[in-house]
C-alpha cells in the first residue's frame, strides 16, 4: 500500500517531514510521497529520514493552476528536488502567494476583521502562509468560532475576503514538472467545482495540455467516485495515482495511508508511475 499525496508543516500540514515519514512507517506503507504546496522546503529533511524507515520516501509537490475559471491542483510526483530551474520558479510562486496573502488581509481589515501578518504567522511553523493559517488566526481573535467557519463566511472561494492568486495554467505546471523529471498528475479531480462536474471531456483537454495522470484513489472519495476516475484514466491512457491528502491536525478526519478509513492505494500504481517518468526522461 502506498500514499502519494500528503503535506507537512512546510505548507499547510501540522507535522514535520520527519514525523510524516515515521507515520508512513507506522502505517505499514511501502512508499510515501511528500507533496507540499508550492515548495520543496520539507523534502531534504523528509528524504534524510530514509535510513530510519523501511517505507520508500519520494519527492513531490502540489501546484495551484487555473482551469475553466477555477483553481485546479496539479501534483508533481517524483520530481528532482535539486533541479535549480524548478527551485527558481517556485520562489516566484511563493512571491505570488505572499502578494495574495497581503491583499486578503487588507480585505479582511475592510470587513472589520483586522489581522497582522505576525498574527497569522503565529499559526504556522514555516514562512509559507496559506488560507488555513489565516482561518486559524481569525478563530484565535474571535472573528469566527472555528477555522471552518472562516472559509464558509470569509475566505472560501466565494467569500467576500477571497483574493484569487495569479496561478499557472495546467500546461505551464505540466511543463515545469516534466522539466524537473517528474510526472504531472491532476489532484483529486472529484473535488473540482464542488464535485458536480463532468470530467469526460475536460480530462481529455488537460491531457492534451500535458497532464499525464490523475488521482483515481483519494482519501475522501466515495467508492463510485474511485471507480469512475480509475475507469476514466484507463479510457484515456493516463496513469492512475492515489493518496490520502493527509494534513495532520488541519484535516483531523484524514489519516495517512487510509484517508477516512477505506483508502487502499495499490503498490502497482507506483510501477506504472515510474514507467511514465522514464518515458518522459528525454525532456
C-alpha positions as CSV (number, residue, x, y, z in Angstrom):
1,X,0.0,0.0,0.0
2,X,1.3,3.5,-0.9
3,X,0.4,7.1,-0.4
4,X,1.4,9.7,-3.0
5,X,-0.2,12.8,-1.6
6,X,0.5,14.3,1.9
7,X,1.5,17.5,3.5
8,X,3.9,18.7,6.2
9,X,4.2,22.0,8.2
10,X,6.2,23.3,5.3
11,X,2.9,24.2,3.6
12,X,-0.5,23.6,5.3
13,X,0.1,20.4,7.3
14,X,0.9,20.3,11.0
15,X,3.6,17.6,11.2
16,X,7.3,17.9,10.5
17,X,8.6,16.0,7.4
18,X,10.4,13.6,9.8
19,X,7.2,12.8,11.6
20,X,5.3,12.3,8.3
21,X,8.0,9.7,7.4
22,X,7.6,7.9,10.7
23,X,3.9,7.9,10.4
24,X,4.3,6.3,6.9
25,X,6.4,3.6,8.5
26,X,3.9,3.0,11.3
27,X,1.1,2.7,8.8
28,X,3.0,-0.1,7.0
29,X,3.2,1.8,3.7
30,X,5.7,0.7,1.1
31,X,6.1,4.1,-0.4
32,X,5.2,7.7,0.6
33,X,5.5,10.9,-1.4
34,X,5.5,14.3,0.3
35,X,3.7,16.9,-1.8
36,X,3.6,20.3,0.0
37,X,2.0,23.2,-1.8
38,X,4.4,25.3,-4.0
39,X,7.5,24.3,-2.0
40,X,10.2,21.6,-1.8
41,X,11.3,23.0,1.6
42,X,10.4,19.9,3.5
43,X,11.9,17.4,1.1
44,X,15.5,17.4,2.3
45,X,14.5,16.5,5.9
46,X,12.0,14.0,4.6
47,X,14.5,12.2,2.4
48,X,17.1,12.3,5.2
49,X,14.8,10.1,7.2
50,X,15.2,7.3,4.7
51,X,17.8,5.4,6.7
52,X,15.5,5.2,9.7
53,X,12.4,3.8,7.9
54,X,11.6,1.0,5.5
55,X,8.9,2.9,3.7
56,X,10.3,4.3,0.4
57,X,10.3,8.1,0.6
58,X,9.7,10.1,-2.6
59,X,9.8,13.8,-3.6
60,X,6.8,15.6,-4.9
61,X,4.9,18.9,-4.9
62,X,1.4,20.3,-5.4
63,X,0.9,23.3,-7.6
64,X,-2.2,25.5,-8.0
65,X,-3.4,26.2,-11.5
66,X,-6.3,28.0,-13.2
67,X,-8.7,25.8,-15.3
68,X,-12.1,26.9,-16.5
69,X,-12.1,29.8,-14.2
70,X,-11.5,27.7,-11.1
71,X,-8.5,26.5,-9.1
72,X,-7.1,23.2,-10.1
73,X,-4.4,21.4,-8.2
74,X,-1.6,19.5,-10.0
75,X,0.7,17.1,-8.3
76,X,4.3,16.9,-9.5
77,X,5.3,13.3,-8.5
78,X,8.9,12.0,-8.4
79,X,10.4,15.5,-9.2
80,X,14.1,16.1,-8.7
81,X,14.4,18.4,-5.6
82,X,17.8,19.5,-6.8
83,X,16.7,21.0,-10.1
84,X,17.8,24.6,-9.8
85,X,15.5,25.9,-12.6
86,X,12.4,24.4,-10.8
87,X,13.6,25.9,-7.5
88,X,13.8,29.4,-9.1
89,X,10.3,29.1,-10.4
90,X,9.0,28.0,-7.0
91,X,10.5,31.2,-5.5
92,X,8.4,33.2,-8.0
93,X,5.3,31.2,-7.0
94,X,5.8,31.9,-3.3
95,X,6.1,35.6,-4.1
96,X,2.7,35.5,-5.8
97,X,1.3,33.7,-2.7
98,X,2.7,36.4,-0.4
99,X,1.1,39.1,-2.5
100,X,-2.2,37.3,-2.4
101,X,-2.0,36.9,1.4
102,X,-1.3,40.7,1.8
103,X,-4.3,41.6,-0.3
104,X,-6.5,39.1,1.6
105,X,-5.5,40.6,4.9
106,X,-6.4,44.0,3.6
107,X,-9.9,42.8,2.6
108,X,-10.4,41.3,6.0
109,X,-9.5,44.6,7.6
110,X,-12.1,46.3,5.5
111,X,-14.6,43.8,6.6
112,X,-13.9,44.5,10.3
113,X,-11.6,41.5,10.9
114,X,-8.1,43.0,11.1
115,X,-5.2,40.6,11.3
116,X,-1.4,41.3,11.1
117,X,0.9,39.0,9.2
118,X,2.6,38.3,12.5
119,X,-0.7,37.1,14.0
120,X,-1.1,34.7,11.0
121,X,2.5,33.6,11.2
122,X,1.9,32.5,14.8
123,X,-0.3,29.7,13.5
124,X,2.3,28.4,11.0
125,X,5.6,26.6,11.6
126,X,7.2,27.7,8.3
127,X,7.3,31.0,6.4
128,X,4.8,29.7,3.8
129,X,1.4,31.0,4.8
130,X,-1.9,29.8,3.4
131,X,-5.6,30.4,3.9
132,X,-5.6,27.6,6.6
133,X,-3.3,29.7,8.7
134,X,-5.5,32.8,8.2
135,X,-8.5,30.8,9.2
136,X,-6.8,29.8,12.5
137,X,-5.8,33.4,13.2
138,X,-9.4,34.6,12.6
139,X,-10.6,31.9,15.1
140,X,-8.0,32.8,17.6
141,X,-9.1,36.5,17.6
142,X,-12.7,35.6,17.9
143,X,-13.9,36.8,14.5
144,X,-15.2,33.3,13.8
145,X,-15.9,30.4,16.2
146,X,-13.9,27.8,14.3
147,X,-11.5,27.8,11.3
148,X,-14.1,26.1,9.2
149,X,-16.4,29.0,9.7
150,X,-13.7,31.3,8.3
151,X,-13.8,29.5,5.0
152,X,-17.6,29.4,4.9
153,X,-18.1,33.1,5.7
154,X,-15.0,35.0,4.7
155,X,-12.1,33.4,2.8
156,X,-13.6,30.5,0.9
157,X,-13.6,30.8,-2.9
158,X,-16.9,32.6,-2.9
159,X,-16.2,34.6,0.3
160,X,-16.0,38.4,0.5
161,X,-12.3,38.4,1.5
162,X,-11.2,35.8,-1.1
163,X,-8.5,37.0,-3.4
164,X,-7.6,34.8,-6.4
165,X,-3.9,34.2,-6.8
166,X,-2.1,34.6,-10.1
167,X,-2.0,30.9,-10.9
168,X,-0.3,28.8,-13.5
169,X,-2.0,27.3,-16.5
170,X,-2.2,23.4,-16.4
171,X,0.2,23.4,-19.4
172,X,2.8,25.5,-17.6
173,X,2.6,23.3,-14.5
174,X,2.9,20.2,-16.6
175,X,5.9,21.6,-18.4
176,X,7.7,22.7,-15.2
177,X,7.1,19.3,-13.5
178,X,8.3,17.4,-16.5
179,X,11.4,19.5,-16.9
180,X,12.2,18.7,-13.2
181,X,12.0,15.0,-14.0
182,X,8.5,14.4,-12.5
183,X,5.1,13.3,-13.7
184,X,2.3,15.9,-13.7
185,X,-1.0,14.5,-12.3
186,X,-4.4,16.0,-11.7
187,X,-5.0,16.1,-8.0
188,X,-8.4,15.0,-6.5
189,X,-10.5,15.8,-9.6
190,X,-13.6,14.7,-7.8
191,X,-13.2,17.8,-5.6
192,X,-13.0,20.3,-8.5
193,X,-16.0,22.6,-8.8
194,X,-17.5,21.0,-5.7
195,X,-17.6,17.6,-7.3
196,X,-20.6,18.5,-9.5
197,X,-18.6,18.4,-12.7
198,X,-18.4,16.1,-15.7
199,X,-14.8,15.1,-16.4
200,X,-15.2,13.0,-19.6
201,X,-14.2,15.8,-22.0
202,X,-12.3,18.1,-19.6
203,X,-9.8,15.5,-18.6
204,X,-9.0,14.9,-22.2
205,X,-8.4,18.6,-22.6
206,X,-6.0,18.5,-19.7
207,X,-4.2,15.5,-21.2
208,X,-3.6,17.5,-24.4
209,X,-2.1,20.3,-22.2
210,X,0.5,17.8,-20.9
211,X,-1.1,16.2,-17.8
212,X,-0.1,12.6,-17.7
213,X,-2.1,11.1,-14.8
214,X,-5.0,11.6,-12.4
215,X,-5.7,10.8,-8.8
216,X,-8.0,7.9,-9.1
217,X,-7.7,6.9,-5.4
218,X,-8.2,9.7,-2.8
219,X,-8.7,9.9,0.9
220,X,-12.2,11.4,0.6
221,X,-13.6,9.7,-2.5
222,X,-16.7,7.6,-2.3
223,X,-16.5,4.1,-3.9
224,X,-18.4,5.3,-7.0
225,X,-16.0,8.2,-7.5
226,X,-13.0,6.0,-7.3
227,X,-14.5,3.6,-9.9
228,X,-15.3,6.5,-12.2
229,X,-11.9,8.1,-12.1
230,X,-9.9,4.9,-12.4
231,X,-12.1,4.0,-15.4
232,X,-11.6,7.4,-16.9
233,X,-7.9,7.1,-16.7
234,X,-8.0,3.7,-18.3
235,X,-10.1,5.0,-21.2
236,X,-7.7,8.0,-21.8
237,X,-4.5,6.0,-21.3
238,X,-3.4,8.1,-18.3
239,X,-1.6,6.8,-15.2
240,X,-3.5,6.4,-12.0
241,X,-2.2,7.6,-8.7
242,X,-3.6,7.9,-5.2
243,X,-3.1,9.4,-1.8
244,X,-4.7,10.4,1.4
245,X,-4.1,14.2,1.2
246,X,-3.0,14.0,4.8
247,X,-2.6,17.4,6.6
248,X,-2.3,16.3,10.2
249,X,-4.5,18.2,12.7
250,X,-5.7,20.6,9.9
251,X,-7.7,17.6,8.5
252,X,-8.4,15.6,11.6
253,X,-10.6,13.0,9.8
254,X,-7.9,12.1,7.3
255,X,-5.3,9.5,8.2
256,X,-2.1,8.9,6.4
257,X,-2.4,5.9,4.1
258,X,-6.1,5.2,4.7
259,X,-7.8,8.6,4.4
260,X,-11.2,8.4,6.0
261,X,-10.6,4.7,6.6
262,X,-11.3,2.9,3.3
263,X,-8.4,4.1,1.1
264,X,-6.1,1.4,-0.2
265,X,-3.7,2.6,-2.9
266,X,-2.1,-0.5,-4.6
267,X,1.7,-0.7,-4.9
268,X,1.4,-1.5,-8.6
269,X,0.5,2.2,-9.3
270,X,4.0,3.3,-8.4
271,X,5.4,0.9,-11.0
272,X,3.2,2.5,-13.7
273,X,4.1,6.0,-12.5
274,X,7.9,5.3,-12.7
275,X,7.4,3.8,-16.2
276,X,5.7,7.1,-17.2
277,X,8.6,9.0,-15.7
278,X,11.1,7.1,-17.8
279,X,9.1,7.7,-20.9
280,X,9.4,11.5,-20.3
281,X,13.1,11.4,-19.4
282,X,14.1,12.9,-22.8
283,X,13.0,16.4,-21.8
